[in-house]
Amino acid sequence: MNVAMPAFIDSLRKAHGLMTGAEIEALVARGNVIFDPFSALISNRSIWGTGNILYPGVTLLCGPDASLEIGDGNVFHATSLLDAATGPITIGSGNQFGEGGFTAKANQPGAAIPIGDGGRY
């Protein structure tokens, strides 16, 4: 896989704390599947397990004082949104997010979203 994004897209992503094409490619090389790397917006601060699947249009954000941790074998269907803006979002393993979209936002002071294993959201 070669995710060669134009330089201006990579620089825009980098300026907003999102993974560049090369960082997405490294995530895939570690055993994750990203069907459309051009539509996936993934925080470069996120911590990943393996075997996760991202469908097109998934957005995974993480603010500078928060954390976003994703376990193994999760599926994020199209238009899923996770926003760890001010607090942590921690996801276990074997979960399914979407179909039809999913939104989780830790965007208020003191907010934290822990998600265990094996859920459908």
All heavy atoms as an XYZ file, in Angstrom:
868
protein
N       0.856     -1.179      0.000
C       0.000      0.000      0.000
C       0.893      1.230      0.000
O       1.868      1.298      0.728
C      -0.878     -0.025      1.253
C      -1.778      1.159      1.378
S      -2.854      0.939      2.796
C      -3.345      2.597      3.034
N       0.544      2.192     -0.810
C       1.297      3.437     -0.846
C       0.298      4.592     -0.787
O      -0.360      4.894     -1.762
C       2.154      3.518     -2.114
C       3.007      4.763     -2.142
O       3.024      5.545     -1.186
N       3.704      4.965     -3.223
N       0.209      5.223      0.375
C      -0.724      6.329      0.564
C       0.034      7.626      0.302
O       0.481      8.302      1.212
C      -1.323      6.317      1.984
C      -2.321      7.448      2.145
C      -1.986      4.995      2.270
N       0.220      7.931     -0.967
C       0.945      9.133     -1.351
C      -0.056     10.273     -1.543
O      -0.646     10.423     -2.600
C       1.740      8.890     -2.621
N      -0.239     11.044     -0.489
C      -1.131     12.198     -0.570
C      -0.346     13.392     -1.082
O       0.847     13.505     -0.801
C      -1.713     12.514      0.799
C      -2.651     11.478      1.321
S      -3.439     12.045      2.828
C      -4.369     10.594      3.248
N      -1.003     14.283     -1.808
C      -0.309     15.509     -2.210
C       0.234     16.240     -0.975
O      -0.367     16.181      0.109
C      -1.406     16.320     -2.896
C      -2.399     15.301     -3.367
C      -2.376     14.215     -2.327
N       1.336     16.905     -1.149
C       2.010     17.578     -0.030
C       1.101     18.564      0.691
O       1.150     18.682      1.914
C       3.269     18.280     -0.534
N       0.249     19.274     -0.032
C      -0.604     20.259      0.628
C      -1.637     19.585      1.527
O      -2.000     20.126      2.574
C      -1.267     21.208     -0.374
C      -2.460     20.652     -1.096
C      -3.742     20.879     -0.621
C      -2.311     19.912     -2.250
C      -4.850     20.377     -1.288
C      -3.403     19.410     -2.927
C      -4.680     19.634     -2.442
N      -2.096     18.367      1.173
C      -3.032     17.640      2.034
C      -2.305     17.160      3.288
O      -2.810     17.301      4.400
C      -3.685     16.468      1.275
C      -4.617     17.000      0.195
C      -4.453     15.563      2.239
C      -5.237     15.931     -0.680
N      -1.119     16.604      3.106
C      -0.330     16.183      4.263
C      -0.032     17.355      5.194
O      -0.135     17.234      6.411
C       0.981     15.522      3.824
C       0.841     14.019      3.614
O      -0.200     13.435      4.026
O       1.770     13.428      3.053
N       0.326     18.514      4.640
C       0.649     19.657      5.495
C      -0.591     20.171      6.220
O      -0.509     20.570      7.385
C       1.308     20.780      4.687
O       0.409     21.316      3.740
N      -1.737     20.150      5.572
C      -2.982     20.557      6.214
C      -3.349     19.592      7.340
O      -3.708     20.015      8.448
C      -4.104     20.619      5.175
C      -5.454     21.111      5.644
C      -5.357     22.547      6.161
C      -6.456     21.034      4.514
N      -3.236     18.296      7.073
C      -3.513     17.300      8.115
C      -2.560     17.483      9.291
O      -2.985     17.475     10.443
C      -3.379     15.881      7.547
C      -4.544     15.482      6.661
C      -4.291     14.125      6.017
N      -5.415     13.704      5.233
C      -6.201     12.671      5.539
N      -5.949     11.954      6.615
N      -7.204     12.345      4.767
N      -1.294     17.619      9.006
C      -0.289     17.779     10.066
C      -0.575     19.007     10.916
O      -0.480     18.967     12.149
C       1.110     17.862      9.445
C       2.224     17.807     10.454
C       3.567     17.769      9.753
C       4.232     16.497     10.196
N       5.507     16.267      9.580
N      -0.944     20.123     10.293
C      -1.233     21.367     11.015
C      -2.432     21.223     11.957
O      -2.550     21.966     12.926
C      -1.484     22.499     10.019
N      -3.299     20.247     11.686
C      -4.483     20.046     12.510
C      -4.406     18.779     13.355
O      -5.428     18.297     13.865
C      -5.734     20.043     11.634
C      -6.016     21.397     11.077
N      -6.696     22.362     11.777
C      -5.657     21.964      9.903
C      -6.769     23.468     11.052
N      -6.136     23.245      9.909
N      -3.190     18.246     13.509
C      -2.986     17.095     14.388
C      -3.508     15.781     13.848
O      -3.795     14.865     14.620
N      -3.630     15.680     12.523
C      -4.134     14.458     11.907
C      -3.002     13.684     11.236
O      -1.982     14.263     10.856
C      -5.210     14.790     10.869
C      -6.435     15.511     11.416
C      -7.322     15.974     10.264
C      -7.203     14.626     12.372
N      -3.204     12.381     11.102
C      -2.193     11.544     10.461
C      -2.021     11.907      8.995
O      -3.000     12.164      8.287
C      -2.587     10.069     10.556
C      -2.429      9.472     11.915
S      -2.738      7.682     11.840
C      -2.447      7.283     13.558
N      -0.780     11.898      8.565
C      -0.444     12.082      7.152
C      -0.614     10.741      6.429
O      -0.843      9.705      7.065
C       1.006     12.559      7.002
O       1.862     11.523      7.509
C       1.251     13.853      7.756
N      -0.444     10.773      5.126
C      -0.522      9.542      4.353
C       0.467      8.490      4.841
O       0.115      7.316      4.981
N       1.690      8.894      5.127
C       2.714      7.951      5.594
C       2.347      7.375      6.964
O       2.581      6.192      7.228
C       4.075      8.643      5.656
N       1.764      8.192      7.838
C       1.361      7.704      9.165
C       0.190      6.724      9.056
O       0.137      5.729      9.792
C       1.012      8.874     10.073
C       2.233      9.687     10.457
C       1.906     11.023     11.107
O       0.937     11.698     10.677
O       2.630     11.396     12.051
N      -0.728      6.981      8.141
C      -1.832      6.044      7.903
C      -1.284      4.744      7.337
O      -1.692      3.653      7.729
C      -2.892      6.670      6.976
C      -3.634      7.793      7.725
C      -3.865      5.610      6.470
C      -4.588      8.604      6.870
N      -0.342      4.858      6.425
C       0.271      3.661      5.847
C       0.954      2.828      6.933
O       0.851      1.593      6.944
C       1.273      4.057      4.768
C       1.826      2.885      4.010
C       2.628      3.295      2.795
O       2.634      4.477      2.423
O       3.257      2.402      2.206
N       1.617      3.468      7.882
C       2.265      2.755      8.987
C       1.225      2.066      9.873
O       1.454      0.954     10.363
C       3.114      3.716      9.811
N       0.083      2.706     10.076
C      -1.001      2.111     10.859
C      -1.518      0.839     10.178
O      -1.764     -0.178     10.836
C      -2.124      3.141     11.020
C      -3.229      2.844     12.011
C      -2.688      2.678     13.422
C      -4.264      3.963     11.976
N      -1.631      0.875      8.868
C      -2.054     -0.298      8.102
C      -0.976     -1.383      8.167
O      -1.287     -2.573      8.334
C      -2.389      0.091      6.648
C      -2.582     -1.139      5.769
C      -3.628      0.975      6.613
N       0.276     -1.002      8.078
C       1.372     -1.969      8.136
C       1.398     -2.708      9.478
O       1.894     -3.835      9.551
C       2.710     -1.269      7.893
N       0.833     -2.085     10.521
C       0.769     -2.724     11.840
C      -0.457     -3.620     11.998
O      -0.744     -4.092     13.092
C       0.790     -1.670     12.949
C       2.132     -0.957     13.058
C       2.304     -0.158     14.340
N       1.212      0.734     14.669
C       1.142      2.025     14.358
N       2.130      2.590     13.674
N       0.119      2.762     14.722
N      -1.208     -3.834     10.903
C      -2.287     -4.807     10.938
C      -3.693     -4.251     10.996
O      -4.638     -4.981     11.289
N      -3.869     -2.983     10.720
C      -5.195     -2.379     10.673
C      -5.616     -2.220      9.215
O      -4.777     -2.178      8.324
C      -5.188     -1.028     11.387
C      -4.871     -1.205     12.857
O      -5.698     -1.675     13.626
N      -3.652     -0.849     13.250
N      -6.930     -2.126      8.972
C      -7.458     -1.982      7.618
C      -8.161     -0.632      7.522
O      -9.057     -0.340      8.315
C      -8.461     -3.108      7.277
C      -9.088     -2.876      5.910
C      -7.782     -4.465      7.345
N      -7.745      0.189      6.570
C      -8.380      1.484      6.333
C      -8.754      1.499      4.861
O      -7.903      1.673      3.994
C      -7.441      2.646      6.718
C      -7.050      2.512      8.184
C      -8.116      3.989      6.442
C      -6.009      3.480      8.663
N     -10.036      1.288      4.597
C     -10.481      1.106      3.218
C     -10.290      2.348      2.357
O     -10.032      2.228      1.165
C     -11.946      0.657      3.173
C     -12.126     -0.771      3.595
C     -12.866     -1.077      4.721
C     -11.548     -1.809      2.881
C     -13.033     -2.405      5.120
C     -11.701     -3.125      3.267
C     -12.452     -3.425      4.393
N     -10.435      3.532      2.928
C     -10.257      4.765      2.159
C      -9.403      5.736      2.972
O      -9.923      6.566      3.713
C     -11.611      5.393      1.825
C     -11.483      6.643      0.969
O     -10.349      7.027      0.598
O     -12.521      7.251      0.670
N      -8.085      5.633      2.861
C      -7.211      6.486      3.671
C      -7.363      7.977      3.377
O      -6.998      8.800      4.198
C      -5.804      5.996      3.342
C      -5.937      5.236      2.081
C      -7.342      4.729      2.001
N      -7.931      8.314      2.230
C      -8.089      9.724      1.895
C      -9.265     10.359      2.627
O      -9.278     11.554      2.868
C      -8.222      9.899      0.377
C      -6.979      9.470     -0.354
C      -6.879      8.209     -0.890
C      -5.903     10.327     -0.458
C      -5.726      7.800     -1.532
C      -4.736      9.935     -1.103
C      -4.650      8.661     -1.637
N     -10.265      9.552      3.006
C     -11.414     10.112      3.722
C     -11.323      9.902      5.229
O     -12.118     10.465      5.976
C     -12.721      9.493      3.201
O     -12.854      8.153      3.622
N     -10.372      9.115      5.693
C     -10.208      8.877      7.129
C      -9.429     10.039      7.748
O      -8.356     10.393      7.274
C      -9.469      7.564      7.366
N      -9.997     10.634      8.788
C      -9.316     11.697      9.527
C      -9.003     11.136     10.902
O      -9.893     10.917     11.725
C     -10.204     12.937      9.623
C     -10.611     13.547      8.277
C     -11.588     14.699      8.492
C      -9.392     14.006      7.502
N      -7.705     10.885     11.152
C      -7.270     10.172     12.349
C      -6.238     11.004     13.091
O      -5.220     11.405     12.512
C      -6.649      8.812     11.974
C      -7.625      7.990     11.132
C      -6.227      8.055     13.222
C      -6.995      6.765     10.489
N      -6.478     11.242     14.365
C      -5.531     12.008     15.173
C      -4.171     11.320     15.203
O      -4.072     10.106     15.392
C      -6.056     12.136     16.605
O      -5.056     12.699     17.437
N      -3.129     12.128     15.059
C      -1.779     11.567     15.158
C      -1.387     11.296     16.609
O      -0.331     10.754     16.873
C      -0.749     12.461     14.459
C      -0.672     13.853     15.046
O      -1.193     14.130     16.125
N      -0.033     14.752     14.330
N      -2.246     11.628     17.552
C      -2.010     11.357     18.971
C      -2.690     10.061     19.405
O      -2.517      9.624     20.533
C      -2.539     12.513     19.818
C      -1.874     13.852     19.477
C      -2.290     14.958     20.436
N      -1.637     14.722     21.722
C      -2.284     14.344     22.824
N      -3.575     14.174     22.834
N      -1.623     14.139     23.945
N      -3.503      9.457     18.542
C      -4.241      8.250     18.917
C      -3.296      7.057     19.044
O      -2.271      6.971     18.384
C      -5.355      7.972     17.910
O      -4.855      7.865     16.594
N      -3.678      6.142     19.933
C      -2.902      4.928     20.204
C      -3.736      3.742     19.732
O      -4.901      3.614     20.107
C      -2.583      4.817     21.704
C      -1.748      6.017     22.147
C      -1.874      3.505     22.008
C      -1.607      6.156     23.642
N      -3.122      2.875     18.918
C      -3.848      1.823     18.230
C      -3.352      0.428     18.547
O      -2.160      0.195     18.622
C      -3.695      2.020     16.719
C      -4.498      3.159     16.217
C      -4.228      4.481     16.363
C      -5.728      3.080     15.522
N      -5.214      5.233     15.791
C      -6.146      4.388     15.266
C      -6.513      2.022     15.089
C      -7.325      4.664     14.588
C      -7.676      2.305     14.410
C      -8.075      3.609     14.169
N      -4.315     -0.503     18.624
C      -4.007     -1.918     18.625
C      -3.918     -2.400     17.187
O      -3.561     -1.638     16.281
N      -4.294     -3.656     16.963
C      -4.240     -4.234     15.621
C      -5.597     -4.812     15.241
O      -6.459     -5.024     16.088
C      -3.176     -5.335     15.528
O      -3.529     -6.385     16.440
C      -1.797     -4.803     15.844
N      -5.762     -5.073     13.969
C      -6.958     -5.725     13.478
C      -8.194     -4.848     13.449
O      -9.307     -5.347     13.315
N      -8.026     -3.545     13.563
C      -9.152     -2.619     13.487
C      -9.481     -2.346     12.027
O      -8.603     -2.358     11.170
C      -8.809     -1.307     14.198
C      -8.597     -1.536     15.675
O      -9.531     -1.847     16.403
N      -7.357     -1.398     16.119
N     -10.773     -2.085     11.754
C     -11.228     -1.809     10.393
C     -11.936     -0.471     10.376
O     -12.841     -0.237     11.181
C     -12.178     -2.914      9.892
C     -11.453     -4.263      9.875
C     -12.738     -2.562      8.513
C     -12.358     -5.444      9.562
N     -11.519      0.414      9.462
C     -12.162      1.716      9.283
C     -12.754      1.795      7.888
O     -12.048      1.629      6.886
C     -11.152      2.854      9.437
C     -10.882      3.361     10.847
C     -10.121      2.333     11.644
C     -10.130      4.657     10.787
N     -14.052      2.043      7.835
C     -14.733      2.281      6.570
C     -14.583      3.759      6.201
O     -14.144      4.569      7.023
C     -16.199      1.865      6.686
C     -16.367      0.363      6.630
C     -16.254     -0.417      7.775
C     -16.598     -0.274      5.417
C     -16.379     -1.790      7.714
C     -16.729     -1.653      5.348
C     -16.614     -2.401      6.501
O     -16.728     -3.768      6.430
N     -14.946      4.159      4.992
C     -14.775      5.558      4.572
C     -15.518      6.551      5.475
O     -16.577      6.251      6.029
C     -15.371      5.572      3.159
C     -15.191      4.174      2.672
C     -15.423      3.314      3.888
N     -14.926      7.717      5.620
C     -15.572      8.816      6.318
C     -15.502      8.753      7.829
O     -16.254      9.437      8.514
N     -14.598      7.972      8.380
C     -14.445      7.884      9.832
C     -13.558      9.026     10.311
O     -12.533      9.331      9.701
C     -13.851      6.517     10.244
C     -13.487      6.486     11.717
C     -14.832      5.400      9.907
N     -13.963      9.662     11.428
C     -13.195     10.761     12.017
C     -12.882     10.421     13.461
O     -13.792     10.182     14.264
C     -13.989     12.079     11.945
O     -14.302     12.355     10.581
C     -13.184     13.231     12.524
N     -11.585     10.395     13.801
C     -11.115     10.064     15.143
C     -10.183     11.171     15.603
O      -9.034     11.258     15.155
C     -10.404      8.713     15.133
C     -11.221      7.551     14.549
C     -10.352      6.318     14.380
C     -12.417      7.240     15.432
N     -10.674     12.037     16.492
C      -9.942     13.234     16.911
C      -9.468     13.117     18.351
O     -10.112     12.460     19.171
C     -10.842     14.466     16.762
C     -11.468     14.679     15.385
C     -12.450     15.839     15.432
C     -10.396     14.903     14.340
N      -8.371     13.817     18.665
C      -7.836     13.814     20.017
C      -7.145     15.143     20.283
O      -6.199     15.511     19.585
C      -6.856     12.662     20.192
S      -6.212     12.515     21.864
N      -7.623     15.853     21.298
C      -7.030     17.136     21.666
C      -5.692     16.963     22.354
O      -5.325     15.867     22.785
N      -4.946     18.059     22.493
C      -3.592     17.987     23.052
C      -3.542     17.570     24.521
O      -2.529     17.065     24.976
C      -3.045     19.404     22.869
C      -4.245     20.257     22.686
C      -5.311     19.406     22.081
N      -4.630     17.730     25.260
C      -4.635     17.366     26.678
C      -5.517     16.152     26.947
O      -5.905     15.909     28.095
C      -5.108     18.554     27.519
C      -4.168     19.740     27.408
O      -2.936     19.519     27.365
O      -4.658     20.881     27.343
N      -5.852     15.413     25.915
C      -6.728     14.250     26.052
C      -6.020     13.019     25.495
O      -4.851     13.087     25.111
C      -8.038     14.505     25.310
N      -6.734     11.896     25.475
C      -6.162     10.686     24.884
C      -7.256      9.897     24.177
O      -8.424      9.954     24.556
C      -5.492      9.815     25.951
O      -6.438      9.372     26.909
N      -6.844      9.196     23.134
C      -7.732      8.320     22.381
C      -6.996      7.005     22.186
O      -5.994      6.950     21.475
C      -8.093      8.951     21.028
C      -8.936      8.095     20.085
C     -10.254      7.693     20.720
C      -9.165      8.832     18.777
N      -7.478      5.960     22.870
C      -6.845      4.648     22.808
C      -7.828      3.639     22.251
O      -8.957      3.546     22.719
C      -6.374      4.217     24.190
C      -5.309      5.136     24.764
C      -4.805      4.668     26.120
O      -4.839      3.449     26.390
O      -4.376      5.525     26.889
N      -7.380      2.895     21.249
C      -8.223      1.940     20.547
C      -7.573      0.567     20.637
O      -6.422      0.396     20.244
C      -8.413      2.370     19.076
C      -9.098      3.743     19.042
C      -9.209      1.333     18.302
C      -9.091      4.415     17.710
N      -8.322     -0.411     21.164
C      -7.816     -1.769     21.316
C      -7.707     -2.499     19.995
O      -7.394     -1.915     18.961
N      -8.029     -3.793     20.019
C      -7.874     -4.666     18.857
C      -9.224     -5.078     18.288
O     -10.189     -5.271     19.036
C      -7.122     -5.937     19.251
C      -5.746     -5.667     19.826
O      -5.052     -4.757     19.319
O      -5.362     -6.367     20.786
N      -9.276     -5.245     16.972
C     -10.416     -5.864     16.321
C     -11.710     -5.086     16.374
O     -12.788     -5.673     16.369
N     -11.635     -3.774     16.400
C     -12.832     -2.939     16.365
C     -13.177     -2.597     14.920
O     -12.300     -2.521     14.066
C     -12.609     -1.645     17.158
C     -12.389     -1.924     18.628
O     -13.305     -2.323     19.326
N     -11.156     -1.730     19.093
N     -14.476     -2.373     14.666
C     -14.942     -1.986     13.341
C     -15.632     -0.630     13.454
O     -16.545     -0.466     14.263
C     -15.922     -3.027     12.753
C     -16.452     -2.568     11.397
C     -15.260     -4.391     12.647
N     -15.172      0.332     12.657
C     -15.756      1.669     12.615
C     -16.408      1.854     11.256
O     -15.722      2.017     10.250
C     -14.671      2.736     12.827
C     -13.995      2.634     14.160
C     -12.874      1.827     14.335
C     -14.473      3.334     15.253
C     -12.249      1.733     15.566
C     -13.858      3.245     16.487
C     -12.744      2.434     16.646
N     -17.740      1.787     11.229
C     -18.455      1.953      9.969
C     -18.468      3.429      9.560
O     -18.166      4.321     10.355
C     -19.884      1.403     10.095
C     -19.912     -0.088     10.105
N     -19.811     -0.842      8.958
C     -20.004     -0.970     11.130
C     -19.844     -2.114      9.265
N     -19.961     -2.227     10.572
N     -18.852      3.668      8.326
C     -18.839      5.009      7.739
C     -19.536      6.024      8.633
O     -20.553      5.723      9.257
C     -19.504      4.982      6.367
N     -18.974      7.195      8.681
C     -19.432      8.384      9.404
C     -19.356      8.251     10.923
O     -19.953      9.048     11.639
C     -20.852      8.862      8.979
O     -21.833      7.933      9.423
C     -20.929      9.065      7.471
N     -18.616      7.282     11.437
C     -18.381      7.235     12.878
C     -17.478      8.398     13.267
O     -16.541      8.743     12.546
C     -17.717      5.916     13.277
O     -18.587      4.827     13.060
N     -17.777      9.001     14.422
C     -17.004     10.140     14.927
C     -16.691      9.926     16.394
O     -17.599      9.698     17.204
C     -17.785     11.447     14.763
C     -17.271     12.664     15.545
C     -15.921     13.120     15.008
C     -18.278     13.795     15.509
N     -15.412      9.973     16.736
C     -14.963      9.982     18.121
C     -14.152     11.256     18.304
O     -13.240     11.531     17.526
C     -14.091      8.764     18.435
C     -14.767      7.409     18.275
C     -13.739      6.304     18.354
C     -15.826      7.219     19.333
N     -14.496     12.038     19.337
C     -13.811     13.311     19.571
C     -13.377     13.397     21.026
O     -14.170     13.730     21.903
C     -14.734     14.470     19.207
C     -14.057     15.822     19.317
O     -12.841     15.881     19.600
O     -14.750     16.840     19.125
N     -12.130     13.064     21.280
C     -11.541     13.182     22.613
C     -10.925     14.579     22.711
O      -9.719     14.746     22.704
C     -10.496     12.095     22.833
N     -11.772     15.584     22.772
C     -11.307     16.973     22.743
C     -10.658     17.386     24.063
O      -9.593     17.988     24.076
C     -12.463     17.906     22.405
N     -11.317     17.076     25.184
C     -10.822     17.520     26.487
C     -10.599     16.379     27.461
O     -10.016     16.588     28.519
C     -11.804     18.513     27.133
O     -13.063     17.862     27.321
C     -11.972     19.751     26.267
N     -11.083     15.198     27.136
C     -10.953     14.058     28.035
C     -10.696     12.788     27.263
O     -10.816     12.747     26.036
N     -10.370     11.721     27.990
C      -9.997     10.471     27.325
C     -11.187      9.691     26.781
O     -12.270      9.682     27.362
C      -9.323      9.677     28.453
C      -9.985     10.171     29.700
C     -10.257     11.640     29.447
N     -10.954      9.058     25.655
C     -11.839      8.018     25.141
C     -10.980      6.766     25.038
O      -9.948      6.765     24.370
C     -12.445      8.373     23.769
C     -13.331      9.619     23.870
C     -13.246      7.186     23.228
C     -13.913     10.078     22.540
N     -11.407      5.718     25.727
C     -10.679      4.458     25.736
C     -11.611      3.372     25.231
O     -12.701      3.182     25.786
C     -10.199      4.113     27.157
O      -9.443      5.203     27.670
C      -9.342      2.865     27.157
N     -11.188      2.679     24.194
C     -12.007      1.646     23.567
C     -11.304      0.309     23.719
O     -10.127      0.180     23.380
C     -12.230      1.964     22.076
C     -12.974      3.293     21.944
C     -12.966      0.842     21.377
C     -13.072      3.801     20.537
N     -12.038     -0.681     24.208
C     -11.502     -2.025     24.340
C     -11.358     -2.703     22.989
O     -11.007     -2.072     21.998
N     -11.701     -3.981     22.945
C     -11.528     -4.780     21.732
C     -12.842     -5.396     21.295
O     -13.740     -5.644     22.103
C     -10.502     -5.887     21.985
O      -9.244     -5.325     22.298
N     -12.945     -5.644     19.982
C     -14.067     -6.369     19.429
C     -15.380     -5.616     19.387
O     -16.449     -6.229     19.428
N     -15.333     -4.309     19.288
C     -16.545     -3.490     19.222
C     -16.909     -3.159     17.783
O     -16.061     -3.173     16.897
C     -16.339     -2.181     19.989
C     -16.143     -2.425     21.462
O     -17.065     -2.838     22.153
N     -14.926     -2.186     21.946
N     -18.185     -2.819     17.587
C     -18.668     -2.363     16.278
C     -19.347     -1.014     16.476
O     -20.243     -0.881     17.307
C     -19.663     -3.358     15.698
C     -20.247     -2.908     14.375
C     -21.225     -3.920     13.813
O     -21.024     -5.116     13.917
N     -22.287     -3.431     13.209
N     -18.908     -0.008     15.701
C     -19.459      1.344     15.767
C     -20.157      1.646     14.443
O     -19.560      1.559     13.390
C     -18.349      2.356     16.046
C     -17.655      2.089     17.350
C     -16.507      1.316     17.399
C     -18.162      2.583     18.530
C     -15.874      1.049     18.598
C     -17.545      2.327     19.739
C     -16.398      1.555     19.774
N     -21.432      2.052     14.494
C     -22.234      2.213     13.306
C     -22.858      0.864     13.030
O     -22.819      0.000     13.866
N     -23.414      0.645     12.064
C     -23.812      1.190     10.782
C     -24.830      2.295     11.013
O     -25.588      2.211     11.947
C     -24.405      0.094      9.919
C     -23.436     -1.047      9.736
C     -24.095     -2.332      9.228
O     -25.291     -2.395      8.974
O     -23.351     -3.289      9.094
N     -24.836      3.247     10.143
C     -25.722      4.373     10.297
C     -25.117      5.493     11.104
O     -25.792      6.447     11.459
N     -23.844      5.382     11.402
C     -23.147      6.435     12.124
C     -23.101      6.194     13.620
O     -23.908      5.457     14.183
N     -22.124      6.808     14.259
C     -21.941      6.760     15.703
C     -21.154      7.993     16.087
O     -20.214      8.366     15.397
C     -21.159      5.499     16.109
C     -20.765      5.505     17.560
C     -21.676      5.136     18.540
C     -19.487      5.897     17.948
C     -21.325      5.154     19.881
C     -19.130      5.915     19.292
C     -20.050      5.540     20.255
N     -21.536      8.625     17.194
C     -20.808      9.791     17.684
C     -20.559      9.657     19.176
O     -21.483      9.336     19.927
C     -21.607     11.084     17.426
O     -21.798     11.237     16.018
C     -20.871     12.305     17.949
N     -19.317      9.890     19.589
C     -18.954      9.974     21.010
C     -18.029     11.166     21.160
O     -17.022     11.267     20.460
C     -18.266      8.697     21.472
N     -18.380     12.073     22.087
C     -17.576     13.272     22.293
C     -17.252     13.460     23.775
O     -18.160     13.606     24.584
C     -18.315     14.512     21.792
C     -18.527     14.550     20.301
C     -19.221     15.830     19.897
C     -19.382     15.930     18.395
N     -19.984     17.211     18.013
N     -15.975     13.440     24.087
C     -15.507     13.828     25.412
C     -15.009     15.264     25.246
O     -13.828     15.513     25.087
C     -14.393     12.898     25.891
N     -15.958     16.200     25.247
C     -15.606     17.583     24.907
C     -16.054     18.594     25.963
O     -16.184     19.770     25.666
C     -16.165     17.940     23.532
C     -17.678     17.869     23.472
O     -18.327     17.441     24.404
N     -18.233     18.281     22.346
N     -16.252     18.110     27.179
C     -16.571     18.994     28.301
C     -15.544     18.748     29.391
O     -15.003     17.645     29.509
C     -17.978     18.692     28.834
C     -19.083     18.899     27.813
C     -19.221     20.356     27.396
O     -19.152     21.251     28.219
N     -19.381     20.589     26.106
N     -15.263     19.730     30.224
C     -14.301     19.520     31.310
C     -14.682     18.301     32.159
O     -15.841     18.134     32.539
C     -14.393     20.806     32.119
C     -14.874     21.833     31.147
C     -15.801     21.094     30.221
N     -13.722     17.436     32.400
C     -13.940     16.252     33.215
C     -14.573     15.076     32.494
O     -14.780     14.022     33.092
N     -14.896     15.242     31.234
C     -15.533     14.157     30.484
C     -14.552     13.024     30.216
O     -13.369     13.262     29.967
C     -16.078     14.690     29.162
N     -15.052     11.809     30.277
C     -14.273     10.618     29.948
C     -15.242      9.577     29.418
O     -16.341      9.423     29.957
C     -13.538     10.084     31.164
N     -14.852      8.883     28.364
C     -15.704      7.845     27.783
C     -14.915      6.538     27.744
O     -14.042      6.374     26.900
C     -16.191      8.234     26.377
C     -16.988      9.536     26.427
C     -17.026      7.101     25.777
C     -17.389     10.075     25.079
N     -15.229      5.629     28.667
C     -14.634      4.293     28.596
C     -15.598      3.331     27.895
O     -16.789      3.292     28.214
C     -14.472      3.905     30.069
C     -15.596      4.620     30.766
C     -15.863      5.880     29.953
N     -15.107      2.606     26.912
C     -15.908      1.618     26.194
C     -15.190      0.282     26.339
O     -14.014      0.175     25.998
C     -16.082      2.011     24.713
C     -16.854      3.340     24.607
C     -16.782      0.900     23.933
C     -16.950      3.900     23.213
N     -15.904     -0.711     26.840
C     -15.313     -2.024     27.092
C     -15.112     -2.845     25.833
O     -14.839     -2.319     24.759
N     -15.323     -4.138     25.973
C     -15.108     -5.096     24.884
C     -16.443     -5.640     24.366
O     -17.405     -5.786     25.128
C     -14.289     -6.291     25.371
C     -12.898     -5.907     25.831
O     -12.353     -4.904     25.330
O     -12.349     -6.621     26.694
N     -16.479     -5.936     23.074
C     -17.566     -6.705     22.493
C     -18.904     -6.009     22.373
O     -19.934     -6.661     22.313
N     -18.927     -4.680     22.294
C     -20.186     -3.959     22.197
C     -20.561     -3.602     20.769
O     -19.723     -3.605     19.874
N     -21.844     -3.291     20.591
C     -22.338     -2.764     19.309
C     -22.967     -1.428     19.587
O     -23.890     -1.317     20.396
C     -23.365     -3.718     18.697
C     -22.739     -5.040     18.285
C     -23.728     -5.901     17.566
N     -24.011     -5.278     16.281
C     -24.912     -5.705     15.434
N     -25.636     -6.755     15.738
N     -25.112     -5.101     14.282
N     -22.466     -0.395     18.924
C     -22.907      0.974     19.197
C     -23.402      1.632     17.929
O     -22.864      1.431     16.886
C     -21.754      1.787     19.788
C     -21.199      1.157     21.035
C     -20.127      0.285     20.978
C     -21.777      1.415     22.272
C     -19.623     -0.310     22.124
C     -21.279      0.828     23.423
C     -20.203     -0.037     23.342
O     -19.723     -0.614     24.470
